[in-house]
Amino acid sequence: MSIETDIKQSTPFKTPYHRVMVNLIFTSNWMAASQMQMLKPFGLTLQQYNVLRILRGQYPEPVKVSDITERMLDKMSNASRLVDKLLAKKLVLRTECPSDRRAVDVVITEKGLELLDQLDVYQTEWSEIQRSKLTEEEAIYLSQLLDRIRS
């Protein structure tokens, strides 16, 4: 399918750059919706999942909330509030930073790690489906093009 078909565009885009911008936004939203469907049965949002993955990447070292904010995919997210929600689900632990009492350290719990292990299975399945749509070389090239757009 084309972006024109997907959004029922009746007039041509003014430029290829306008078309690619709309296509990127539409595809990003499509991918986010797909990921949200996968996370829904586990009671997680995309932003909470992103925080857990950041914490797993640093495990067993704690991460300051300010560092989580810098690394998040969605820069508009409130990392403190997300940590609070994950704390309530017993997926993370929060402690006062020993070197800076104003800062808060966060570490993923065993329960959080186990949940991510479960989700990894679904992510692997999702990636396998995508492999039937793009070759590895195409995926690498597409990533390079997206990197270039942001440079």
Backbone as a printed PyTorch tensor [residue, N CA C, xyz], in Angstrom:
tensor([[[  0.8340,  -1.1900,   0.0000],
         [  0.0000,   0.0000,   0.0000],
         [  0.8750,   1.2480,   0.0000]],

        [[  0.3250,   2.3100,  -0.4920],
         [  1.0320,   3.5850,  -0.4930],
         [  0.4520,   4.4810,   0.5930]],

        [[  1.1990,   5.5010,   0.9560],
         [  0.7080,   6.4520,   1.9530],
         [ -0.5540,   7.1390,   1.4410]],

        [[ -0.6050,   7.3920,   0.1480],
         [ -1.7920,   8.0350,  -0.4230],
         [ -3.0390,   7.1780,  -0.2100]],

        [[ -2.8930,   5.8760,  -0.3980],
         [ -4.0160,   4.9610,  -0.1860],
         [ -4.3690,   4.8750,   1.2940]],

        [[ -3.3490,   4.7630,   2.1280],
         [ -3.5850,   4.6080,   3.5690],
         [ -4.3230,   5.7960,   4.1850]],

        [[ -4.0170,   7.0050,   3.7160],
         [ -4.6750,   8.1830,   4.3010],
         [ -5.7630,   8.7450,   3.3850]],

        [[ -6.0670,   7.9880,   2.3180],
         [ -7.0910,   8.3830,   1.3620],
         [ -6.8350,   9.7770,   0.7850]],

        [[ -5.5870,   9.9830,   0.3820],
         [ -5.1530,  11.2590,  -0.1950],
         [ -5.6700,  11.3390,  -1.6200]],

        [[ -6.4290,  12.3790,  -1.9230],
         [ -7.0010,  12.4950,  -3.2700],
         [ -6.1730,  13.4090,  -4.1790]],

        [[ -5.3910,  14.2840,  -3.6070],
         [ -4.5380,  15.1470,  -4.4250],
         [ -3.0770,  14.7780,  -4.1690]],

        [[ -2.2460,  14.9430,  -5.1660],
         [ -0.8320,  14.5810,  -4.9820],
         [ -0.1530,  15.4930,  -3.9490]],

        [[  0.8660,  14.9570,  -3.3040],
         [  1.6630,  15.7770,  -2.4010],
         [  2.3900,  16.8340,  -3.2290]],

        [[  2.6630,  17.9760,  -2.6070],
         [  3.3080,  19.0750,  -3.3310],
         [  4.7500,  18.7430,  -3.6990]],

        [[  5.4280,  18.0260,  -2.8040],
         [  6.8220,  17.6670,  -3.0680],
         [  7.0820,  16.2700,  -2.4940]],

        [[  8.1380,  15.6130,  -2.9580],
         [  8.5110,  14.3310,  -2.3580],
         [  8.8720,  14.4840,  -0.8740]],

        [[  9.3670,  15.6600,  -0.4900],
         [  9.7330,  15.9010,   0.9100],
         [  8.4920,  15.9610,   1.7980]],

        [[  7.4250,  16.5580,   1.2770],
         [  6.1580,  16.5910,   2.0170],
         [  5.6030,  15.1740,   2.1500]],

        [[  5.6930,  14.4040,   1.0710],
         [  5.2220,  13.0200,   1.0960],
         [  5.9800,  12.1950,   2.1280]],

        [[  7.3160,  12.3370,   2.1600],
         [  8.1000,  11.5450,   3.1010],
         [  7.8020,  11.9750,   4.5360]],

        [[  7.5780,  13.2730,   4.7760],
         [  7.2570,  13.7330,   6.1320],
         [  5.9380,  13.1130,   6.6080]],

        [[  4.9180,  13.1660,   5.7690],
         [  3.6220,  12.5770,   6.1280],
         [  3.7680,  11.0710,   6.3080]],

        [[  4.5290,  10.4360,   5.4300],
         [  4.7330,   8.9950,   5.5040],
         [  5.4430,   8.6070,   6.8020]],

        [[  6.4510,   9.3810,   7.2000],
         [  7.1670,   9.1040,   8.4520],
         [  6.2370,   9.2320,   9.6590]],

        [[  5.4490,  10.2810,   9.6870],
         [  4.5260,  10.4840,  10.8090],
         [  3.4980,   9.3590,  10.8520]],

        [[  2.9210,   9.0270,   9.7100],
         [  1.9120,   7.9710,   9.6480],
         [  2.5160,   6.6250,  10.0700]],

        [[  3.7090,   6.3220,   9.5580],
         [  4.3580,   5.0520,   9.8740],
         [  4.7610,   4.9920,  11.3410]],

        [[  5.2420,   6.0920,  11.8700],
         [  5.5990,   6.1470,  13.2910],
         [  4.3720,   5.8680,  14.1580]],

        [[  3.2610,   6.4890,  13.8240],
         [  2.0290,   6.2510,  14.5850],
         [  1.5420,   4.8130,  14.4360]],

        [[  1.6930,   4.2570,  13.2450],
         [  1.3030,   2.8620,  13.0060],
         [  2.1490,   1.9200,  13.8570]],

        [[  3.4650,   2.1850,  13.8940],
         [  4.3580,   1.3350,  14.6870],
         [  4.0590,   1.4830,  16.1770]],

        [[  3.8060,   2.7030,  16.6240],
         [  3.4930,   2.9380,  18.0390],
         [  2.2110,   2.2030,  18.4170]],

        [[  1.2080,   2.2500,  17.5620],
         [ -0.0540,   1.5520,  17.8440],
         [  0.1740,   0.0460,  17.9300]],

        [[  1.0120,  -0.4790,  17.0550],
         [  1.3320,  -1.9070,  17.0800],
         [  2.0200,  -2.2820,  18.3920]],

        [[  2.9580,  -1.4560,  18.8160],
         [  3.6640,  -1.7160,  20.0720],
         [  2.7220,  -1.5790,  21.2750]],

        [[  1.8300,  -0.5970,  21.2330],
         [  0.8780,  -0.4190,  22.3390],
         [ -0.0340,  -1.6360,  22.4840]],

        [[ -0.4300,  -2.2170,  21.3630],
         [ -1.2570,  -3.4280,  21.4060],
         [ -0.5140,  -4.5700,  22.0820]],

        [[  0.7830,  -4.6610,  21.8100],
         [  1.5920,  -5.7140,  22.4160],
         [  1.7280,  -5.4820,  23.9230]],

        [[  1.8660,  -4.2310,  24.3410],
         [  2.1030,  -3.9040,  25.7490],
         [  0.8320,  -3.8970,  26.5990]],

        [[ -0.2950,  -3.6760,  25.9650],
         [ -1.5660,  -3.5290,  26.6880],
         [ -1.8630,  -4.6750,  27.6560]],

        [[ -1.7240,  -5.9450,  27.2570],
         [ -2.0130,  -7.0390,  28.1950],
         [ -1.0920,  -7.0530,  29.4230]],

        [[  0.0510,  -6.3780,  29.3180],
         [  1.0040,  -6.3460,  30.4190],
         [  0.8350,  -5.0990,  31.2850]],

        [[ -0.1250,  -4.2590,  30.9360],
         [ -0.4050,  -3.0570,  31.7190],
         [  0.6740,  -1.9970,  31.6190]],

        [[  1.3590,  -1.9480,  30.4970],
         [  2.4260,  -0.9600,  30.2970],
         [  2.0850,  -0.0120,  29.1620]],

        [[  2.6020,   1.2080,  29.2700],
         [  2.5550,   2.1520,  28.1650],
         [  3.8930,   2.0970,  27.4310]],

        [[  3.9270,   2.6970,  26.2500],
         [  5.1870,   2.7540,  25.5070],
         [  6.2700,   3.4650,  26.3120]],

        [[  5.8910,   4.5450,  26.9910],
         [  6.8560,   5.3150,  27.7620],
         [  7.3830,   4.5160,  28.9580]],

        [[  6.5090,   3.7760,  29.6340],
         [  6.9460,   2.9410,  30.7530],
         [  7.8840,   1.8430,  30.2570]],

        [[  7.5530,   1.2560,  29.1270],
         [  8.3970,   0.2300,  28.5210],
         [  9.7730,   0.8040,  28.1910]],

        [[  9.7980,   2.0160,  27.6590],
         [ 11.0550,   2.6770,  27.3430],
         [ 11.9030,   2.8720,  28.6020]],

        [[ 11.2860,   3.2940,  29.7060],
         [ 12.0160,   3.4670,  30.9630],
         [ 12.5810,   2.1310,  31.4390]],

        [[ 11.7890,   1.0850,  31.3880],
         [ 12.2710,  -0.2310,  31.8240],
         [ 13.4570,  -0.6870,  30.9770]],

        [[ 13.4050,  -0.4450,  29.6980],
         [ 14.5150,  -0.8570,  28.8230],
         [ 15.7710,  -0.0460,  29.1180]],

        [[ 15.6170,   1.2270,  29.4150],
         [ 16.7630,   2.0530,  29.7990],
         [ 17.3920,   1.4940,  31.0690]],

        [[ 16.5420,   1.1740,  32.0450],
         [ 17.0350,   0.6520,  33.3210],
         [ 17.7010,  -0.7080,  33.1510]],

        [[ 17.1330,  -1.5510,  32.2920],
         [ 17.7510,  -2.8610,  32.0470],
         [ 19.1330,  -2.6890,  31.4160]],

        [[ 19.2730,  -1.7000,  30.5670],
         [ 20.5540,  -1.4510,  29.9160],
         [ 21.6470,  -1.0330,  30.8870]],

        [[ 21.2730,  -0.4750,  32.0150],
         [ 22.2470,  -0.0340,  33.0180],
         [ 22.3720,  -1.0140,  34.1810]],

        [[ 21.4710,  -2.0010,  34.2370],
         [ 21.4100,  -2.9220,  35.3550],
         [ 22.7460,  -3.6290,  35.5530]],

        [[ 23.2440,  -3.7690,  36.7650],
         [ 22.6180,  -3.5210,  38.0600],
         [ 22.8410,  -2.1090,  38.6060]],

        [[ 23.4620,  -1.2540,  37.7970],
         [ 23.7150,   0.1140,  38.2540],
         [ 22.4190,   0.9250,  38.2550]],

        [[ 22.2420,   1.7830,  39.2490],
         [ 21.0620,   2.6550,  39.2570],
         [ 21.2350,   3.7880,  38.2450]],

        [[ 20.1180,   4.4060,  37.8890],
         [ 20.1080,   5.5090,  36.9290],
         [ 19.3520,   6.6730,  37.5630]],

        [[ 19.8890,   7.8610,  37.4340],
         [ 19.2020,   9.0480,  37.9340],
         [ 17.9950,   9.3550,  37.0360]],

        [[ 16.9430,   9.8780,  37.6200],
         [ 15.7450,  10.2150,  36.8480],
         [ 16.1020,  11.2010,  35.7370]],

        [[ 16.9900,  12.1300,  36.0210],
         [ 17.3860,  13.1040,  34.9880],
         [ 18.0600,  12.4100,  33.7950]],

        [[ 18.8110,  11.3610,  34.0570],
         [ 19.4540,  10.6050,  32.9710],
         [ 18.4190,   9.8140,  32.1630]],

        [[ 17.4030,   9.3120,  32.8580],
         [ 16.3150,   8.6140,  32.1520],
         [ 15.6490,   9.5730,  31.1860]],

        [[ 15.3670,  10.7860,  31.6620],
         [ 14.7080,  11.7970,  30.8300],
         [ 15.5130,  12.0600,  29.5580]],

        [[ 16.8340,  12.1880,  29.6990],
         [ 17.6930,  12.4590,  28.5420],
         [ 17.6710,  11.3330,  27.5210]],

        [[ 17.4870,  10.1050,  27.9750],
         [ 17.5930,   8.9420,  27.0940],
         [ 16.2570,   8.4900,  26.5150]],

        [[ 15.1620,   9.0540,  27.0020],
         [ 13.8480,   8.5940,  26.5490],
         [ 13.5890,   8.9290,  25.0810]],

        [[ 12.8440,   8.0550,  24.4170],
         [ 12.4730,   8.2840,  23.0280],
         [ 11.4730,   9.4260,  22.9160]],

        [[ 10.5470,   9.5100,  23.8590],
         [  9.5230,  10.5580,  23.8850],
         [  9.9890,  11.6230,  24.8690]],

        [[ 10.5670,  12.6910,  24.3420],
         [ 11.1500,  13.7370,  25.1940],
         [ 10.0860,  14.5260,  25.9640]],

        [[  8.8280,  14.3650,  25.6200],
         [  7.7560,  15.0900,  26.3070],
         [  7.2500,  14.3270,  27.5390]],

        [[  7.7510,  13.1410,  27.7620],
         [  7.2940,  12.3250,  28.8840],
         [  7.8340,  12.8600,  30.2070]],

        [[  7.0570,  12.6710,  31.2680],
         [  7.4660,  13.0390,  32.6170],
         [  8.0660,  11.7910,  33.2650]],

        [[  9.3930,  11.7290,  33.2910],
         [ 10.0810,  10.5280,  33.7810],
         [  9.7650,  10.2630,  35.2490]],

        [[  9.6540,  11.3050,  36.0540],
         [  9.3490,  11.1070,  37.4840],
         [  8.0040,  10.4190,  37.6620]],

        [[  7.0190,  10.8700,  36.9250],
         [  5.6890,  10.2580,  37.0160],
         [  5.7030,   8.8230,  36.5000]],

        [[  6.4490,   8.5760,  35.4380],
         [  6.5570,   7.2160,  34.9080],
         [  7.2170,   6.2920,  35.9240]],

        [[  8.2570,   6.7780,  36.5910],
         [  8.9300,   5.9840,  37.6180],
         [  7.9580,   5.6840,  38.7560]],

        [[  7.1460,   6.6750,  39.1450],
         [  6.1510,   6.4570,  40.1980],
         [  5.1960,   5.3240,  39.8240]],

        [[  4.7480,   5.3120,  38.5740],
         [  3.8210,   4.2640,  38.1310],
         [  4.5040,   2.8950,  38.1140]],

        [[  5.7500,   2.8600,  37.6870],
         [  6.4910,   1.5970,  37.6760],
         [  6.8080,   1.1340,  39.0950]],

        [[  7.0210,   2.0680,  39.9940],
         [  7.2440,   1.7580,  41.4060],
         [  5.9970,   1.1060,  42.0000]],

        [[  4.8360,   1.6520,  41.6730],
         [  3.5730,   1.0960,  42.1710],
         [  3.3570,  -0.3310,  41.6570]],

        [[  3.8980,  -0.6360,  40.4900],
         [  3.7780,  -1.9820,  39.9130],
         [  4.9060,  -2.9020,  40.3740]],

        [[  5.7980,  -2.3670,  41.2420],
         [  6.9380,  -3.1110,  41.7770],
         [  7.9190,  -3.5500,  40.6910]],

        [[  8.0130,  -2.7380,  39.6380],
         [  8.9240,  -3.0430,  38.5440],
         [ 10.2560,  -2.3030,  38.6900]],

        [[ 10.2820,  -1.2740,  39.5580],
         [ 11.5040,  -0.5200,  39.8270],
         [ 11.5880,  -0.2050,  41.3160]],

        [[ 12.8060,   0.1410,  41.7310],
         [ 13.0470,   0.6460,  43.0840],
         [ 13.6300,   2.0400,  42.9460]],

        [[ 13.2550,   2.9070,  43.8750],
         [ 13.7530,   4.2810,  43.8590],
         [ 14.4510,   4.5580,  45.1870]],

        [[ 15.6420,   5.1370,  45.1110],
         [ 16.3790,   5.4830,  46.3250],
         [ 16.9880,   6.8740,  46.1640]],

        [[ 17.3180,   7.4740,  47.3030],
         [ 18.0140,   8.7550,  47.2750],
         [ 19.4430,   8.5110,  46.8250]],

        [[ 19.9320,   9.3400,  45.9360],
         [ 21.2990,   9.2150,  45.4300],
         [ 22.2760,   9.5870,  46.5440]],

        [[ 23.2260,   8.7010,  46.8790],
         [ 24.1550,   8.9930,  47.9720],
         [ 25.0640,  10.1940,  47.7050]],

        [[ 25.3840,  10.4490,  46.4380],
         [ 26.3030,  11.5490,  46.1150],
         [ 25.5940,  12.8930,  45.9120]],

        [[ 24.2620,  12.8690,  45.7310],
         [ 23.4960,  14.1020,  45.5050],
         [ 22.0970,  13.8970,  46.0590]],

        [[ 21.8580,  14.4350,  47.2380],
         [ 20.5820,  14.1930,  47.9210],
         [ 19.3710,  14.7200,  47.1500]],

        [[ 19.6080,  15.6420,  46.2180],
         [ 18.4930,  16.1610,  45.4160],
         [ 18.1110,  15.1950,  44.2960]],

        [[ 19.0130,  14.3080,  43.9400],
         [ 18.7780,  13.3720,  42.8350],
         [ 18.1850,  12.0640,  43.3620]],

        [[ 17.4960,  11.3750,  42.4690],
         [ 16.8680,  10.1000,  42.8020],
         [ 17.4370,   9.0280,  41.8760]],

        [[ 17.8830,   7.9240,  42.4690],
         [ 18.3680,   6.7750,  41.7090],
         [ 17.2290,   5.7860,  41.5120]],

        [[ 17.2110,   5.1680,  40.3430],
         [ 16.1900,   4.1700,  40.0240],
         [ 16.8920,   2.9320,  39.4980]],

        [[ 16.4230,   1.7680,  39.9280],
         [ 16.9670,   0.5020,  39.4360],
         [ 15.7980,  -0.4310,  39.1470]],

        [[ 15.9350,  -1.2380,  38.1210],
         [ 14.8840,  -2.1880,  37.7720],
         [ 14.9180,  -3.3600,  38.7520]],

        [[ 13.7410,  -3.8860,  39.0740],
         [ 13.6450,  -5.0290,  39.9870],
         [ 13.6930,  -6.3300,  39.1870]],

        [[ 13.8080,  -7.4430,  39.9260],
         [ 13.7400,  -8.7610,  39.2740],
         [ 12.4230,  -8.9220,  38.5360]],

        [[ 11.3350,  -8.4420,  39.1480],
         [ 10.0220,  -8.5210,  38.4940],
         [ 10.0340,  -7.7370,  37.1820]],

        [[ 10.6820,  -6.5830,  37.1790],
         [ 10.7970,  -5.7920,  35.9590],
         [ 11.6210,  -6.4990,  34.9000]],

        [[ 12.7180,  -7.1170,  35.3170],
         [ 13.5590,  -7.8670,  34.3790],
         [ 12.8050,  -9.0500,  33.7900]],

        [[ 12.0420,  -9.7530,  34.6280],
         [ 11.2580, -10.8950,  34.1440],
         [ 10.2010, -10.4420,  33.1410]],

        [[  9.5660,  -9.3080,  33.4040],
         [  8.5630,  -8.7830,  32.4780],
         [  9.2100,  -8.4560,  31.1270]],

        [[ 10.3750,  -7.8260,  31.1590],
         [ 11.0630,  -7.5180,  29.9030],
         [ 11.4700,  -8.7880,  29.1560]],

        [[ 11.8540,  -9.8260,  29.8940],
         [ 12.1680, -11.1040,  29.2420],
         [ 10.9490, -11.6410,  28.4900]],

        [[  9.7760, -11.5220,  29.0990],
         [  8.5330, -11.9520,  28.4300],
         [  8.2710, -11.1120,  27.1890]],

        [[  8.4520,  -9.8090,  27.3210],
         [  8.1900,  -8.9130,  26.2010],
         [  9.1970,  -9.0940,  25.0740]],

        [[ 10.4160,  -9.5130,  25.4130],
         [ 11.4260,  -9.7660,  24.3810],
         [ 10.9470, -10.8200,  23.3850]],

        [[ 10.2000, -11.7940,  23.8630],
         [  9.6700, -12.8350,  22.9760],
         [  8.7370, -12.2050,  21.9370]],

        [[  7.8600, -11.3120,  22.3940],
         [  6.9390, -10.6450,  21.4740],
         [  7.6820,  -9.7100,  20.5230]],

        [[  8.7060,  -9.0200,  21.0280],
         [  9.4800,  -8.1250,  20.1680],
         [ 10.2120,  -8.9160,  19.0910]],

        [[ 10.7030, -10.0890,  19.4420],
         [ 11.3850, -10.9360,  18.4690],
         [ 10.4010, -11.3780,  17.3850]],

        [[  9.2050, -11.7760,  17.7940],
         [  8.1800, -12.1680,  16.8210],
         [  7.8370, -11.0000,  15.9000]],

        [[  7.6930,  -9.8090,  16.4740],
         [  7.3580,  -8.6240,  15.6870],
         [  8.4760,  -8.3400,  14.6880]],

        [[  9.7250,  -8.4610,  15.1310],
         [ 10.8640,  -8.2200,  14.2480],
         [ 10.9010,  -9.2320,  13.1050]],

        [[ 10.5440, -10.4720,  13.4090],
         [ 10.5230, -11.4990,  12.3690],
         [  9.5030, -11.1570,  11.2810]],

        [[  8.3640, -10.6320,  11.6940],
         [  7.3440, -10.2210,  10.7090],
         [  7.9010,  -9.1100,   9.8290]],

        [[  8.6320,  -8.1660,  10.4180],
         [  9.1900,  -7.0510,   9.6610],
         [ 10.2630,  -7.5170,   8.6890]],

        [[ 10.9550,  -8.5970,   9.0330],
         [ 11.9850,  -9.1270,   8.1340],
         [ 11.4020,  -9.5690,   6.8030]],

        [[ 10.1480,  -9.9290,   6.7980],
         [  9.5240, -10.3280,   5.5380],
         [  9.2000,  -9.1050,   4.6760]],

        [[  9.3040,  -7.9140,   5.2510],
         [  8.9750,  -6.6850,   4.5160],
         [ 10.2140,  -5.9320,   4.0480]],

        [[ 11.2900,  -6.0110,   4.8260],
         [ 12.5470,  -5.3350,   4.4840],
         [ 13.7020,  -6.3130,   4.6460]],

        [[ 14.6290,  -6.2500,   3.7240],
         [ 15.8410,  -7.0440,   3.9120],
         [ 16.6830,  -6.3620,   4.9950]],

        [[ 17.6830,  -7.0630,   5.4880],
         [ 18.5690,  -6.4660,   6.4890],
         [ 19.2850,  -5.2450,   5.9110]],

        [[ 19.7000,  -5.3480,   4.6580],
         [ 20.3760,  -4.2210,   4.0090],
         [ 19.4340,  -3.0280,   3.8880]],

        [[ 18.1740,  -3.2700,   3.5380],
         [ 17.2010,  -2.1840,   3.4460],
         [ 16.9500,  -1.5420,   4.8070]],

        [[ 16.8880,  -2.3610,   5.8460],
         [ 16.6790,  -1.8300,   7.1980],
         [ 17.8550,  -0.9460,   7.6100]],

        [[ 19.0610,  -1.3800,   7.2970],
         [ 20.2570,  -0.5900,   7.6130],
         [ 20.2150,   0.7280,   6.8420]],

        [[ 19.8990,   0.6580,   5.5660],
         [ 19.8480,   1.8590,   4.7340],
         [ 18.7560,   2.8160,   5.2140]],

        [[ 17.5990,   2.2860,   5.5460],
         [ 16.5130,   3.1290,   6.0460],
         [ 16.9310,   3.8230,   7.3420]],

        [[ 17.5880,   3.0970,   8.2280],
         [ 18.0700,   3.7090,   9.4750],
         [ 19.0760,   4.8200,   9.1820]],

        [[ 19.9470,   4.5930,   8.2160],
         [ 20.9230,   5.6180,   7.8520],
         [ 20.2270,   6.8620,   7.3020]],

        [[ 19.2070,   6.6610,   6.4850],
         [ 18.4570,   7.7960,   5.9440],
         [ 17.7460,   8.5650,   7.0540]],

        [[ 17.1520,   7.8440,   7.9960],
         [ 16.4710,   8.5070,   9.1130],
         [ 17.4660,   9.2750,   9.9760]],

        [[ 18.6420,   8.6860,  10.1910],
         [ 19.6940,   9.3900,  10.9390],
         [ 20.0790,  10.6800,  10.2140]],

        [[ 20.1760,  10.6020,   8.8940],
         [ 20.5730,  11.7750,   8.1130],
         [ 19.5160,  12.8790,   8.1970]],

        [[ 18.2480,  12.4980,   8.2100],
         [ 17.1800,  13.4910,   8.3450],
         [ 17.3300,  14.2740,   9.6390]],

        [[ 17.7290,  13.5910,  10.7110],
         [ 17.8420,  14.2500,  12.0300],
         [ 19.1590,  14.9770,  12.2170]],

        [[ 20.0960,  14.8120,  11.2980],
         [ 21.4180,  15.4430,  11.4940],
         [ 21.4040,  16.9280,  11.1620]]])
